[in-house]
Amino acid sequence: MKSITLHNIDDVLYRKLAEVAADQNLSLNAAAKIAMGDGLGISKRKKVRDLSWLFAQKWSKEEADEFDKAVADNEKIDSQDWV
């Protein structure tokens, strides 16, 4: 395996890479390798269509409670629907 060092990474790129790494529980090195592989079209990762990570722990308790209240009617089973 070869190694490279990148110099003069601007703040926006560094913050975004750090954010992605943290969100996916990766090191900066792993996140950078994935980003470069994806950008160059040579990624070995299997495409994942699960987007749940986008919403994981992003709501406050109040927001989650409000959402649960708004969709509560969808949780009710109406016996007339099964006749």
Buried (B, 14 or more C-beta within 10 A) or exposed (E): EEEEEEEEEEEEEEEEBEEBBEEEEBEEEEBBEBBEEEEEEEBEEEEEEEEEEEEEEEEEEEEEEEEEEEEEEEEEEEEEEEE
